[in-house]
């Protein structure tokens, strides 16, 4: 655990990042029991605040330079940002290809803990918090916005899910404004599942917007992945590719969406 923490600190220190380490308990929500104490990486805008805030949910490979880049970006937009490490405290480094080792539902308890921690900080504008997640973190985001979880009562005001897993069984009771951003060529978290969810109907359809990028694959926002195919723990292969059209467009949409609801 100490070695993993040291590696993470080196990653977060790269490229001039200004991340601080924070800790908070995960919190039982709905029918999900609390998890372990969580380590989070805190990014702050310049100035005393108070600022609106953001919870950043990492992908299946855990906290990485992708997380660091997004944390810095969100802080540059004016959001205090906490990125919980949902895997390390549970004894995992990566769950790619075995995503149910730590499910999106389990990670909602970490989001709840991060919301409570943020609301207790003097530099945060209380109850003005967003959530953004990618892939496994997008799955976490889809679970976190459901009415039975009750995170709106903890100050969650808007959420963006990048290439999430969508479920008609579990994801129809969205209770806060949600933006879904996904590629039509995604072979890992298929866009068709999100289209099927939309067709089934949300309890409050006005709260949900989905954007489907016709030529985009998984990880279309991540410049570092280039264009490559990976094989994960379950033996399946998936194409990852940065998309120079979808990536910037999705980023602009995410920023405008959060600014609308949090500023």
N, C-alpha and C positions, 0 to 999 in steps of 0.2 A: 504493500500500500504506500509506504514512504517513497519507494523508488518511482512508482507511478505518479505520485504527487509532484516529485521533483521534475519528472519529464514534462508534466503539464505546465508547471511553472516556467520551464524553458520555452515551451511552445507559446505561452501567453506573453512572454517577454520579448519574443521575436518581433521585428518590424516596428518597434517603438510603441508597443501596446502599453496601456496604462490600466491593467486589470488588477484589482485587489481581491484577496480571498475573503469570503464571508461564509458563515455557517448558520444553518437554521434547521429546525425539525421539519420533516414531512408531516402532513396533517391528514387525518382520516377524513374522507369525503364520500358521500353517498354510501355505498356498501363496500367501499375499499378501505382496508385498514391502513394506518399510518406506516410508512416505511422507516428507514434509518435516518440518522442525522445526515444532512446533505451539505456538501461543499459547493459553493457557488462562486462564479467569477463576476465581479462587479465592475462595470464601466460607467464613468460619470462624465457628463458634459462639464465644460468650464463654468465656473460661477457657483454661487451658494444655493441657487434654486429658490423655492421648490420647483422641481421639474416633473412632468408626466413620466411614467416609467414603463418598462417592458420586461417581460420574461421571455428568454430565448431558449427553445428546446432543441438540443443537438440531434444530429442524425444517428444512424445505427452504429457508426464507428466511434461514437463518444465525443467528448470535448476535443477539438482539433483546431487547426489553423482556420478552417472554415468558420467555426464558432467564433474564434478570435476576430476574424475579419468582420463578421456580422455584428459582434458586440461593439467594435470600434465604429462601424458605420452607424448603428442606431444611436450611439452617444453623440456622433457628429450631427445627427438630426435633432438632437435636443432631448433625448430620452435616457434617463438613468436605466441601465440594463443589467439584469442578473441572469446569468446562464448557469442553471443548476447542472451539476454532474450527477446524472441519474444512475450511472453504471458503477463507477468506482466504489461508492459506499455499499453497493450490493455485490461486490466481488467480481464484477465484469469489466472488461476493457472494450469489447465490441460484441454486438449481437447480430451482425449482418448475416442473414441466412438462417437465423434462429431467433427471430424478433420476439417470440413469446417468452424468452428467458427473462426479459423485463418488459412487460406489456405497456402499451400506451395508457391503459387504465391505471396501472400501478404508478406510472409517472405523473398522473394527475395530482397525486398526493404531494409531489415535489413542487408542482406549480402552485398548489394551495399554500404550501409553506413559504414559497417565494413571495406570493402576494401579501401574506401576513407580515413578512419581514420588511418588504418595501413600504407598506403602509405605516410601519413604525419608525421610519427614518425621517428626520426633520427636513432633508433635502428633496423629499418626494412629495408631490402633490397627491394627497390621499385619495384613494378610490378612483384614480385616473391612470389605469394600467392596461397595457395591451399584452398580447401573447403572439409570438411568432415561432413556428417550428418547421423543420425540413425533414421530409421522408419519415423516419421513425418518430421524429419530433413533430411532423405534420400529423401523424396518427395520434400522438399525444394531444395535439391541438384540437383535433376533431372530437376526442373524448372530453376534453376540458370544457368545451362550450355547450355541452348538453345540459338541459334543465335540471336533471336529477342530481348533477354534481354541485350546483349552486354557487359557482364561482363568481357570478355577477354580484352576489351579496358580499363577496370579498373584494370588490373593486375592479373586477375584470370588465372592460368596456368594449373591447374589439379584439379580433384575432385574425391572423393570416396563416393559412396552411399551404406550404409549398409541397407539391407532389405527395399528398398524403394517401394512406389507405382509406378508402371510403366504404361504409357498410350501411346497407338499407336497414339492417336489423338494429343497429346501435346509434346511428348518427342523424336521425330525423328530427330530434327535439332541440335543435339549436336555439339557444336563448340569448345570445349576444351577437352583434354584427360580425359576420364571417366572410372572408375572402379566400377562395380556393384558387391556387395557381398551379397548373399541371400541363404536362406535354402530352399531346395525342399519341406520340410514339413511345411513351414510357412503357417498358416491358417489365418493370419491377412493381410499381404501384399503378396499375392500369387506369387510364382516364375513363375507360368505359364503366368502371365501378362507380366513379363520381357522377357520370351521366345517368347511370341507373338509379343512384340515390336521388338525384334531382327529379327524375321522372316519377319516382315513388311519392315524392312530395314531402316538403318540410312542414313541421307544425306551424312555423312562422316563415313562409317563403320570402317575405320582404327583407329578412335579415341576412340572406345568403346571396352572394355573388360568386360565380365561377368563371374563370378564364381558361380556355383550352388553346394551347399553342400548337398549331398544326404540324410543325416540323421539329418539335422539341422532345428530347429524351430525358431520362432521369438526371438529376443534378445539373439542369440547364443553367443555373445561376452561378455555378462554381467554375471559375476560370482555371483553377488548378487541376481539374480532372482531365482537361483536354478532350480527346475523343478516344475512348478505349472501352474494352469489354472486360469485366471482372467476373470471377467465379467465387461464390460465397459458400458459407458453411454447409448449406443444404445441397450443394452440387450444382445449383442453377447458375446460369450466366446472365449478366445484365449489361446493357450498354449504357455508359455514362458519357455525356457530351455537353460541353458548354455551348450555349446558343447565343450568338452575338445580337440577335434580334429579341428573343424571348427574355434573356437575362436582364438587360437594361429596362425593357418595358415592364416586367414584373416588379423590378425594384422601384420604379417610378410609381406604379400602381399601389404597391405596399406603403410607400411613404405618404402618398396622398390619402390613402384609406385611414392610416393611423392619425394623420394630422386632422382629418375630418372629425374623428371621434374623441381625440385626446387633447386637442389644442383649441 
